[in-house]
Amino acid sequence: MSRMLSPYLFATGIFSVAFWSQLPPLWVILLFVPAGFLLRRFWAPPSFLLLGMVYGCLWGYDTLGHQLPDEFIATDFTVIGEVYGIPVRDGRRVQFNLRLDEASTNLKLRKLRLSWYGDQVSPQPGQVWQLQVRLRRPRGYVNPGGFDYQAWLIQQGFSATGYVRASPQNRLIEQRWSLDRLRYQLQQKIAESHVNDDAQALMSALTIGDRSLISKDLWYRLSLLGVIHLLVVSGLHIGFVAAMGYGTGSLLARCFTLICQPVNAPYTGAVFSLVFALSYSALAGFSLPTQRALIMVMAALVALLANRYIGRTMIFGLALAGVALIDPLAIMGAGFWLSFGAVAGLLWLVPAVNQVQKWRLFIRVQWLMFLLLILPLAFWQLPVAWFSPLVNSVAIPWVSFLVVPLCLLGVVIIPISPAVAEWLWWLAGKQLEWFVLLTGGLTVPAWLPLYSPWPLTGLSLFLMSCIAGLILLPRGIPGRYLAIPLAVALFYLPTGRQVPLTVTVLDVGQGLSIVVQTRRHTLVYDTGPGYAGGYDAGSALVAPFLRRQGVTGLDTLVVSHSDNDHAGGVAGLLRHYSPTVWLAGSPAVEETAPVPEQCRAGQSWRWDDVDFRILHPADSRQKNNNNHSCVLAISYLDQVILLPGDIDASVEHRLLPQLEQMTADKKQFALLIAPHHGSKTSSSKQFLAVIRPQQVVFSAAYRHHFGHPAESVVQRYLMQGSTVLNTAEQGALIFRWQDSGQFSMTAQRTQARRYWF
């Protein structure tokens, strides 16, 4: 029993470090080592837990030690390195990875993630460049329910991010052969196939693991059907190729035995299986998901070749420990939970393999995967694929047994006959065209929720875990039907908020997005920025936050004005939510349907004892677009929250009579979102003298070139007694009002602190 627990405890020790707010001193970590060996004399498993913690801490120290020091942020460097991975072009920018030569800088930097702006630049894998770059330390937005981009950068081994500066020092030094060069050439060949863009993108994803060409709409549609794992290089395909290799090796061994001399078929099959899996993983660039799948294959092969019985629990534990070793932050991503959850479900079914007809087993697996993965999908706020058991029953054999072999045969054949390879890829592409066409008619009914309709609380997660566990109990064990009343109980969980008013200023970088929630209503004020490459804060940050709060319908969307840093995420948010009311300060915010209603001074409404009132604009004749900003005042009891958008001092002066009337009515300005992110053109002395806010929030990017907030403005607020907060430093800021009118503030970077922040 203790031996079986050892790999699980070792992995737990490594993964636990990912949740620590800071790493202990090195001398403390080194004390864990003798402590572990002492424990081993009495009971071995805890020693593996301690050793796992030691490994996780040392990995963390090594990773942080190779990151760009803070004092060198926004500093120009001349570096020399090799392009690796496949560069991605979006608009006028090429994004690529650079592996630095050892003597490239005096700093201990390893890998850079760079952007190079311009239509003429085209770095390719294997090229060695000398470049002048401006760098910054890996950093991401920190929001409840948001994607941890900083953790992802650390997982990938990046020491810094940045961009290439225009300089005469930029030059190509040499072209080296590399595996990524081969992958890039295959991508170019696939792009010449006579099939549509979607089919080409999916072929690239299945053949070389390049997902960058898949459009956001296609990715989202395939996710809703639960088949996206089939159309990229995933653990399923690595396992399929490994099984194909095992079958090929075993067959050749038997043939060789018949013709010449005896050959051990299992060993030969295992060697071929490993070679096939390694080759496909290499073709996919040894990405972290393929590395996870490869480790699982290797664990299964070790069990197969061992001279003694190794149970499936031990195999699973060895795979878990192997993944923890190569990726100590794997536990922070949805892919880890989905892949290991699927494998656990399949291992649970192993005893039934010989007791159930194969076709029934296949159908049973689809339903098992659907039920088992609902919990991680709900936790990670990913869409529930209601049709996945049905669609996968057809899609798995279609893609795995027909499309993937055609794609890989094309890779094998291309050195011998490019024409035959092109025909094979055309055939695979046509299959994918038909697949996309046939699945395009499947839409999820509106009455089926795509996301968990409950806020993510300990109670809701506990109930969902119990339901999944009861459903998966073997037939005959009492208690399975308790899942029915528990499922009914889920629908009676309280969805109303426990406090009368919550205001969340999201961390969206250089931009603004605020979510206001009363007990039964939700308002979004601004949606953050959008970028040319397709990224926007509306879909990437605002929508996930709303889903985590259990928001199924958006009551009101207010877009202060049309500047990108406030309205760039509108289209992305509208893909997930359809607001009942949409107000906009600028005459034209977004060329989408429905058209927003013009924001006008005097508009007001009341939600759950909370009053909302538009103070500006009174007309649409402002010359400065910032001064079109919709200014919203929110009142609860004697407290006022003021959201002024990007107005400047002239509009602040125009608002003074209304603000003075509020103070005359004994209203206190509890919270102010600093006008125009703390620009020098706003936050005038007269404005501050009237409202005297208790708390002021600057929504700005970390060390952005705009320089927001201006130091003189910050000092102005401090001198009149305000508490100054900044999303760039503290992440999302959450203000909660109690029934008494008292409020508290939570900073997400403090609340969910990790050692890499």
N, C-alpha and C positions, 0 to 999 in steps of 0.2 A: 504493500500500500504506500509506504513512504517513498519508494522508488518511483511509483507512478505520479506522486504529487510533486516530485522534484522539478520537472520542467515547467509545470504550471506556476509554482512558486517563484522560480527563476524569472519567468516572463512577467509575473505580477510585480516583482521587485523592480525590474527595468521600467515597466509601464507606469508604476506609481510615481516615479520621478517627474513624469510629464505634468503632474498636477501640483508640484511643489512651487511655492511662490518665489523661492530662491534656493540656490545650491549651498549646502553647508561648506565650511572651510575644508580645504584638502586634508588637513591633519585629522579632522573628524572622520572623513571618508576612509582614510587609511586605517583608522581604528576598527572600522567595520570588518576588515579582512581577518585579523586574528580573532575577533569576536565570532565570525562565521566558522572558523576552524574549531574554536572551542565548543560551539554549539553542536558541531558535527559529531563530537564524541558522545553526546547525550541523545540528540535526535537530529538526524540529517536534514529533513526538509526546511526548517527555519534558516539553516545556513545558506541554502540556495536563495532564499528570499533576500538575505543580506548581501550576498554576492551579486544578485541582480541589481540591487540598489547601488552598489559600488560601481557596477558597469554603467548604469544609467547616468550617475553623477559624473564619472570620468568622460563619458561621451559628451555630456553637456558642457563640461569645461573645455574639452577639445574643440567643440563646435563654436562656442562663444569666443574662444581664443583666436580663432581664424576670421572673426568678423571685423569689419572696418571700425576702428576706434572712433568715438564720438567727436574727438577734436579734429578729425579729418573729413567730417561731413561737408559737402559742397566744396571740396578741394579738387583741383584738377590733377590728374596723374597721367603719365605716359606709360602704357602697359604693353606687353607683348604676350600673346596667347593664341591658342588654337580654338577655332569655332567648333563646337560640338552640338549634337542634337540637330533638329531641322528648323532653320529660321522660319519665322512666321511674318508675313507682310499683311498689315492692315492699314489701308489708306496710304499715306506718305511715310509710314514708319515701318521699319523692319525690327522685329524683336528677336534676339538671338542670345546664345550662351557662349561664354568665353572661358576656357580653361587656361589659367595663367601659367607661364613658365616660372620656374622656381626663382629666378633672378629678376623677375619682372618689376617688383617693387621691394622696398625695404620692409614692408608690412607682410604679415603672414596670411595673405589672401590666397584663396584657392580658385574659386569660380565666381564669375560675374554674370548677372542677368542685365543685358544692355538693350537700349533702344537706339536706333540710328535713323535720323529723319532725313528724307530726301528721296526723290524718285530714281536717282541714278545708282544708289548704293545697293549692293546685293551680295553680302557675305555668304559664303557657302561652307558646308561642313568640311573639315580637314584643312581649311585655309588658315595660315598663321599670319596675323595682322599685328602691326604696331599702331596703336590708337591713343589719342588723347581723350580721356574720359573724365566726367564729373560723377562722383559716387556719393552714395548715402548708405547708411547702415540698413539692413533688412528691417522693414517696419510695415505694419498693416493697420487696418481699422479694427477697433475693438467695440463690438456691439453685442447685446444679448441675442443669441441665436445666429450670430453672423459667422461667416467663414474666416478662419484664422489664417490670413495670408502670410503673416510672419512665420508661423509654424511651418507652413508649406515651403517657404523659402529655405528654412533651416533644414527641413527634411531632404530637400534637393541638394543641399550642400553649398548654397550660395553664400559668399562672404559679403557681398554688397550688390546693390542695384544702382543703375544710373543710365547715362546716355553718352553718346559719342559727340564730342565737340568738333566743330569745323576747324581743321588745323592742317597745315602743310606737312605735319609729322605723320598724319594718317597714311599708311601705305601697306600694301600686300607684300609679305616677305617670301612666303613659299606656299606650295600646295602639298599637303601630305595625304597619303592614303589612310583612310579610316573606315570603320564599319558604318559610321553615320554618313560618310560620303556615298557608300553603296546604297544606303537607305534613301538618300536624297535623289540619286540617279533613278532608283526604282519609282520614287514618287513622280519624277518627271515623265517616265515612260507610261505610268498609269494615267497621267493627265492627258496623254495622247490618245487614249482609248475613245472609241466612237460611241460613248454613252453620255447620259446627261451628268450635270455637275454633282447631284446628290449621289449618284451611283459611283462616280469617281472618288468622291470624298469617303464613302463607306468602304470602297476597295482599299484606299490608302490606310484607313483605320484598321481593317482586317489583316492587311498584309504587312505593314511596317509600323503599326501602332501610332500613326499620326492622326490625331483627332481634330487638328486645327481647321481643316477644311469643311467640317460638318457645320452647317448653319445652325444658329440658335433655335430657329423654329423647328427644324427637323429633329434636333436633339431633344427638344421638349416634347414633341409629338411621340417620338419613339420611347421616351421615358414614361409617358402616360400609358403606353401599351405594355411596359415591362419587358421590352426586348432590346434595350440599348446595350446590355451586356453581351448580346449575341453579335452586335455589329461593330464591336471594337475588339482588340486583342484582350481577352479576359482569361480568368482562371479556367473557365469552361473549355476554351479553345486550346490552352496549353495542355490541359488534361487530355483532351481528345487527341492532340498530336502525339503526346506521350504514349497513349494507348495504341495509336497507330504504329508508333515505333516499336512498341513491345510486340505487337502482333507480327510486324515485319521481321524483327530479329528472331522470334521464335520459329517462324515459318522457314527462314533461311537455315537456322540451326537444324531443324528436322530434315530439310532437304540435304544438307551437308552430311548428316548422319546416315541417310539412306545411300548416298553416293560414295562417301569416303570413309570417315571415321566418326565415332560418337562425339557430339558436341552438346554441352549443357544448355538446353533451350531456355530455361528461366534466366540464367546469367546473361546469355546472349541477348535475350529480349530486353533485360534491364539496361544493358549497355546501349542498345539501339534506342530505347525509350528515353534515356538521359540525353543522348546525342540529339534526338529529334526535338525534345523540349528545350534544350540549350540553344539549338539553332533558331527555333521560332522566337525564343526570348531575345536572342541577339538581334534578330530581324526587327523586333519591336523596340530595340534600343535599351533593353534591360531596364525598363521603367519599374518603379516600385511595385505596381500591381503585378507585373510579370515576375518580378523577383519573389513576391509572396507565393504565386502559383508554383514557381519552380521549386521553392523550398518544400511545399506540400508534396510535390511529385517525388522529390528526393527522400522525404520521410517515408513515403509509401514504398519506395524501392528498397530502402534500408530494411524495412519490416519484411519485405518479400524475400530478400536475399539472406536474412539472418537465419542462422541454424536453429534458432529456438523461437517459440511463439512470442510475438509482440502484439499486445492487444490494440484495438483501435483507439482506446483512450490514451495509451502511451504514444501512438503515432500522432494523434491530434496534438498532444502536449509538446512533442518534439518539434512539430511544425510551428506551433505557437512560439516556442522559445527561439527557433531559428529566425522567425520574422522579427521578434523583439531585438535580436542581436543586430540585424542589419538596419532596422528602422525603429529606434526607441520611441518615436512619436507617432507610430502607426495607429495607436489607439485613439488619436485625436481626429481621425478621418472616418467618414461613413463607409468608404470602401473596405476597410478592415473588418468592420462589423458585418457588412453584407456578405463578404466572401467567407469569413469563418462561420457565420451563421448558416450559410448554405452548406458548407462542408459538414458542419455538425449535424444538420438535418439528414444529409445523405448517409453519414455514419450511423445515425439512429435507425435508418432503414435497412442496414446491412443484414440483420437477422431475417428480414422478410424476403430477401432476394430469391431464395429457393422455395418459398412457400406461396408465392403469388405469380400468376401469369405475367409475362414480361410487359404486355401492353397495359395491363392493369397497374403494374408497378410504375410504369412511366407516367400514367395519369395521376397516380397517387403522389408521386414526387412533385408534380406541378402544383397540386393543391397544398402539399406540405410546405414547399418553398414560399408560396403566397402567404400562408398563415404565419409561418415562422418569421418572415422578413417584415411583416407589418409593424412590429415593435421598433426595430431600428429605423425604418422609414419614417415612422411618426416622430421618433426622437430627433432625427436629423432634418425634419421638416422637408422630406422628399415626397413627391406625389405617389399616392397609392395606385398601383396599376391593377384596376379591377378586372381587366380582361386578360391579365398575364397567364393564368392557367390555360385558358382557351388558345390564346395566340401562341404561347410557347409550345403547346402540343404540336403545332404545325411548323413553327419557325425553327425550333431546335434541329429537327432532322433536315429541314430545307437548307438552313445556313451551314450547320456543322458538317453535314455529309455531302453537300453539293458545292456551296459557294466557297467555303474555306479551302477545300482541296483544289478547286480550280485556281484560286488566287495563288496558292503556294506552288502548284505545278507550273504556273507561269514564271515564278521566280527561278525554279530549277531549270526550266527549259530555255530561258532567255539567252544564256551563253551559247547554246547549241543552235537554236532557231528563233530569232526575235519575232518572226512572222507567226510561228505557232504560239509563242507566248502572248502576242497581241490578240490572237484569236481566243485563247483561253480567258484572258482578261475581259475581252468583249462579251464572252459567254457569261462569265461571272457578273459583269456589270448589268447585263440584261436581266439576270435573275434578281439582282438588287433593285433594278427599276420596277420590275413587276411586284416585288415585295413591298416597296414604298407605295406603289399605286394601290395595291389591294388593301394594305393596312390604313391607307389614307381615309377610307370611308368609315373607319371605326371611330366613333366619338363617345366619350363618357357622358352618360345622362346627367343632366344638371342636378338631379336629386341625390347623386352619389358624391360625397365629399372627396376632393382630391387630396386634401391634407387633414391632419387631425383637427377636429373642431373644438378640442379642449385645450386650455392653456397647459403647458408642460409643467405639471406639478408632480410631487412624489406620489400622491394618491392616484392620479391618472396613469402614471407609468406602472405603478404596482398592480392596478387592476388589469391593465393590458398584458402585463407579464403573466399574471395568474390565468387569464383567459387563454393565452397562447399555450401555457404549460398544460392546462387541463385538456385542451383540444388534442394535444399531441400525445396524451397518455395512451398506451396500448389498449386495444379493445379488451373488455372484460374487467378492467380495473375500475372499481367504483369511484364515483366523483366526477367523471367526465362531463356529465350533464349540468354540473354546477356552473359551467361556462356560460350557460344561457342566462340565468339571473344576473351574473356578473356583467355580461354584455348589456343587459337592460339597465343595470345600475350606472353604466358609463354615460348613458344618455340623460341621467338625472343629476350628474355632477353639476355643482353650481358654476355657471359660466360668467356670472356678473362679477365685477371687481369688488374687492373688499374695502377699497378706499374711494371717496367721492371724486377725486381728481388726481390724475397722474400726467405729468408732462415729461416726455423723454426727448432730449436733444441728441440725435444720433451722431455718431462719428462718421462723417462722410468725406473727410478731407477738406479741400478748399471749396466749400459749398455749405448748404443748409438743408436740413430736413428735421422736422419736429413732429412727434406723434402725441396728440392730446387725447386722453381717454377719461370719460366719465364712467359712471357705473354701467351704463348700457349703450354708450355711443363712442364712436372713434372718429377723429379728425386728423388728417395729415396736412401739415403746412410745409410746402416745398418738398422736392423730391431728390435733391442733391444733383451732382453733375453727371453728364454722359460723355463718352469718349468715342473717337472715330473707330476704334477697333471693335466696337460692339458692347463694351462694358458700360453699364450705367448703374447708378446707386439705387434707382427705383426697384429694379428686379434683384440686384445682388445684395442690398442691405435693408431697404425699407420693407419689401414684401416678406423676407424671412423673419424680420422682427415681428411684423403683424401676425404671421402664422404662429410664431412661438407664443404670442399672447392669446391665441385662440380666436383671433378676429376672422370671422368668415365673411363679413360684409363691411364695406367702408361707407360711412355715412356722408362725410364731406371731405373733399380735396380742395385745398386753397393753394394756388400757385401764385406767389407774391408778384413776380414779373418774369419776363421771358429770358433773362440771362441764363446761360448754360449751367452755371453752378447752382442755380435754384430750380430750373425747369428741365435739365438734361435727363432726369430719370423718369419723366412723366410717361413716356411710351412704355418703358419697362414696367412701371407700376400698373399701368392700365391693362397689361397682358394678364395680370393676376387678380386685379380688383376693378370692379365697376362702381365708382362712387355714385351715391344717390344725388348729391349736389356737387357741382364743380365750379369753383369761383377762380377767376384769374385777374390779376391787377393790370397786366399789359393787354392791349387790344387783341393780340394774336400770340398765344403761347406755344401751341403745338398743332401741326396739321394732322389732327386725328379726329375721329368721331367718338363721342359726341363733342360738339363745340362748347367750350366753357362759357358760363355766364359772367358778364363783366362785374368785377368787384366794385361796389359803390359805398361811399361813406353813408352811414345810417342803417345799413342792413344789420339785423340782430336776430338772435334766437336764443332759446333756453333749453338746456339738456340737464335733467337730473339735478336741479338746484345750482347749476353752473351757467352763467350768462356769457354770451359771445356777442361782440359788437365790432363792426368794421368802422375804423376812424378815418381812413384815407384809402383811395383818392376820391375827392369830391367830383372831379371831372377827368377826362382823358387827354387833356391838352398839355401835359408835361413834355418838355423837350428832352429831358434826361430820362432814359428808360428806367434807371434805378428809382427815380421819383414816382414812377407808376406803381411802386410796390404797394401791395395790399397790407395795410397796417391793422392787425387784429388785437383787440383787448379782451382778455378772458378774466371774468370776475367770479370769485367764490368767497362768500361772506364779505369780509373787508379786505380781501387780498386781490391784487391785480397782477396778471401776467401779461406782459406787452411783447408782441412779435412785430417788429417794425420793418422787416425786410432789409432793403439796401438804401433806404432814404438818406438824404444828406441833411446838412444843417438847415437849409431853407425850408424843407418840409417839417423838420423838427420844430422850427419857429412857428409854422402855421398850425401845428398841433397843440401848442401851448395852452390856448383857452380851454380845450377839451380836457387836457391833462390837469390843469389847475382846478377845473370843476370836480374832477375825481378826488383830488386831494382835499378839496373843500367838503366833499361828502364823506370825509374820514376814511378814504380808501388808502391802503398802503401798497406800494409797488414792490411786491415780494420778489419778482423775477423779471429781468429784462434780458432779451436776446440782443446783444450789442448791434446797433445799426451798422450795416455794411461791414460786418466781421471785425469791427474796431478800426476802420479806416480813419485817417486824419480829417476827412471831409465830413465826418459825422460825430455824434456824441458831444455836441456843443455844451459849453458851460451852463448856458441858460436852461437847456433841456435837462441836464442832470440836476440842476438846482431845484427844479420843480418836482421831478419824480423820485430822486434819491433812492434808487433801487437797493434792496437788501442784497440780492445776488445778481451778478451779471455774467452772462455766458458768451464767450467768443467761440464761434464755430469756424475753425480755421484748420489748415493743413500744417503738419509738422515741418518747420523751417522752409516754408514756401517762399518763392522769390517775390511774391507780393508783399511780404513782410507784415502780414496781419497777425495779431493786432499791433498797431503803432505803439511804441513805448510811451509816448506822451499821453495817449488816450488811456492806457492802462493806469498810469499815474493819476490821471484825472479822476478815475473811478475810485482808486484807493484813497485819495485825499478826501473824498466826500463820504467814505466809510463803507463802500460796497465790498462784498466778498467776490473776488475775481476768479472765474473758472474758465478753462480752455479745453475743448474737445481734443485738440492736438496733444495735450499733455495727459489728460485724464480719461480719454475715450468717451463713450456715451455717458450722458449725465441724466439721471432719473430723479425727478422731484415728485414726492408723494404727499398729498394733503390729507390730513385726518379730518374727521367730522368737526373737531374743535377749531379748525383753521390753522393748526400747527402743521408745519411741513418739514420733511427731511430730504436729504440729498444723498444719492449713491453714485460714486464714480466707478464705471465698469472696469477700468484698468486696475483699480484697487480691489474691487469685489471679486474679479475673476483673474487675479494676477497669476502669471506664469513666470518661471525663472528667466525666460528669454525676452520679456517685455523691457 
